[in-house]
């Protein structure tokens, strides 16, 4: 598998790249998802908790607002989902492992669907970001909410196997520029 890990411990695998910009915080998005514990669908220990497809679910996908702690899934915000949505593009699909610290932590949750997520459980999500809605238009109270409830900063980390990839071969210098080599700091380096 080709999972990448972020500084905050989100693990994700890009199944399909999307295009265009990622959503802005507060922008409406339409997605399909499956939420499980114990693994991804089809793995031995997986247990489905929720999803956007099935009985009494909207046929076109699940609509929510990116990056604002939407409470529609499980009745409580999932910070890891917010962070992942804010990094995706329309048309992209990912498998994501959300650590307990970015989900329901030590308390777990009973859930509005009757499913229970035990304390300290990582969440497994398959997410497809179908489309972005119009850019958000917010009133002062909504802008204040976003200001006082920032998302944690989570930078992408290079996956371990990508660090071993060789750098491209240097381009040969033109003959007139073939004097002494220059180091990365811009000072002349010792001739070889």
C-alpha positions in Angstrom: 0.0 0.0 0.0 1.1 3.6 -0.6 0.0 5.3 2.6 1.4 8.7 3.4 1.4 10.0 7.0 0.9 13.6 8.1 2.6 15.3 11.1 -0.6 14.8 13.2 -0.8 11.1 12.3 -3.5 11.1 9.6 -2.6 8.2 7.2 -4.0 8.3 3.6 -3.7 6.6 0.3 -4.6 8.5 -2.9 -6.8 6.2 -4.9 -7.7 8.8 -7.6 -6.3 12.3 -8.1 -8.8 15.1 -8.5 -8.5 18.5 -10.2 -9.0 22.1 -9.3 -8.5 23.8 -6.0 -9.2 22.2 -2.6 -12.3 23.5 -0.8 -12.2 26.7 1.2 -13.1 26.4 4.9 -16.9 26.6 5.1 -17.4 25.7 1.5 -20.2 23.2 0.8 -18.9 19.8 -0.6 -20.6 16.7 -1.9 -19.0 13.4 -1.0 -19.4 9.6 -0.8 -17.9 7.9 2.2 -17.8 4.7 4.2 -16.8 4.9 7.9 -15.6 1.8 9.7 -13.5 0.6 12.6 -11.1 -2.3 12.7 -10.0 -1.8 9.1 -11.3 -1.0 5.6 -14.3 -2.8 4.0 -13.4 -6.3 3.1 -10.6 -6.7 5.7 -11.1 -9.3 8.4 -11.8 -7.1 11.4 -13.7 -4.3 9.7 -17.1 -3.2 11.1 -19.1 -0.7 9.1 -20.3 2.2 11.3 -21.8 4.6 8.7 -21.8 5.5 5.1 -23.3 7.8 2.5 -24.9 5.0 0.5 -27.8 2.8 1.5 -31.3 2.8 2.8 -32.6 6.4 3.6 -29.4 8.0 2.2 -29.5 10.8 -0.4 -28.7 9.1 -3.8 -26.3 11.9 -5.0 -24.0 11.8 -2.0 -23.6 13.4 1.4 -23.5 17.2 1.5 -21.6 19.0 4.3 -19.3 22.0 4.9 -15.6 21.5 4.7 -13.4 22.3 7.7 -16.1 23.5 10.1 -16.7 20.5 12.3 -19.8 19.2 10.5 -21.9 17.1 12.9 -23.8 15.0 10.4 -21.5 12.0 10.5 -21.9 10.3 13.9 -23.5 13.4 15.5 -20.1 14.9 16.4 -17.2 16.6 14.4 -14.3 14.5 13.2 -11.3 16.8 13.0 -9.3 14.3 10.8 -12.1 14.3 8.2 -12.1 18.1 8.1 -8.3 18.1 7.6 -8.5 15.5 4.9 -11.4 17.3 3.0 -9.4 20.5 3.1 -6.6 18.7 1.3 -8.6 17.0 -1.4 -9.8 18.2 -4.9 -13.0 17.5 -6.7 -12.9 14.0 -8.2 -10.3 12.7 -5.8 -10.7 9.5 -3.8 -8.8 8.4 -0.7 -8.6 5.8 1.9 -7.9 7.4 5.3 -6.9 6.2 8.7 -7.8 8.8 11.3 -6.1 8.4 14.7 -8.2 8.7 17.8 -6.6 12.0 18.6 -8.3 13.5 15.5 -11.6 11.5 16.0 -13.4 10.7 19.2 -10.3 10.1 21.4 -10.6 8.6 24.8 -14.4 9.0 25.0 -15.5 7.1 21.9 -19.0 7.8 20.8 -22.4 6.1 20.7 -23.4 7.7 17.5 -26.8 8.7 16.0 -26.9 5.5 13.9 -26.9 3.2 17.0 -23.3 2.1 16.1 -20.7 2.4 18.8 -17.1 3.6 18.4 -15.1 2.4 21.4 -12.6 4.7 23.1 -9.2 5.1 21.4 -10.4 3.7 18.1 -8.9 4.8 14.9 -11.4 5.5 12.1 -11.1 4.0 8.6 -12.7 6.1 5.9 -13.1 5.7 2.2 -13.8 9.2 0.9 -14.7 10.4 -2.6 -15.0 14.2 -3.0 -17.6 14.5 -5.8 -17.8 18.2 -6.1 -17.4 21.6 -4.5 -20.3 24.0 -4.0 -20.2 27.8 -4.4 -17.5 29.7 -2.5 -18.6 30.3 1.1 -20.4 33.6 1.9 -20.4 34.1 5.6 -21.9 36.6 8.0 -19.8 38.1 10.8 -20.9 35.5 13.3 -19.8 32.7 11.1 -16.5 34.4 10.4 -15.9 34.8 14.1 -16.7 31.1 14.7 -14.0 30.1 12.2 -11.6 32.5 13.7 -12.0 31.2 17.3 -12.2 27.6 16.2 -9.2 27.1 13.9 -8.3 23.8 12.5 -4.9 22.4 13.7 -2.0 22.8 11.2 -1.1 19.5 9.6 1.7 19.4 7.1 2.2 16.5 4.6 5.0 14.2 5.3 6.9 12.4 2.5 6.2 8.7 2.6 9.3 6.6 3.6 9.6 4.8 0.2 9.5 8.2 -1.6 12.6 9.4 0.3 14.6 6.7 -1.3 13.9 7.8 -4.8 17.0 9.1 -6.6 17.3 12.7 -7.5 17.3 13.4 -11.3 20.7 13.5 -13.0 22.2 17.0 -13.2 21.9 18.8 -16.5 25.3 19.3 -18.2 26.4 22.9 -18.3 26.9 24.8 -21.5 30.7 24.9 -22.5 30.9 28.6 -21.9 29.6 28.2 -18.4 31.9 25.3 -17.5 34.2 27.3 -15.1 34.4 26.3 -11.5 31.4 24.4 -10.1 29.1 26.4 -7.8 27.8 25.0 -4.5 24.1 25.2 -3.4 25.0 28.3 -1.3 26.1 30.2 -4.4 29.8 30.3 -3.5 32.4 28.7 -5.8 33.2 25.1 -4.8 36.5 23.4 -5.0 37.3 22.0 -8.5 36.9 18.2 -8.7 
